[in-house]
């Protein structure tokens, strides 16, 4: 697996969870999500809206909060 370095990183605390958001290098609209040091999947911005990529294990409430953070 070829992992690309992040060009953008943001850490946020949501309740008891530490969420780390990394922008995937080479794609400004794709974000790698880590929750409590566990990879949970990717979020992609398409047509102005955020979407969980198939196979992502990001809880709906955390996804909504992450989207708010990415909008700002």
Secondary structure, DSSP 8 states (H G I E B T S, - for coil): -----EEEEEEEEETTEEEEEEEETT-TTEEEEEETTEEEEEEEEETTEEEE-TT----HHHHHHHHHHHH-
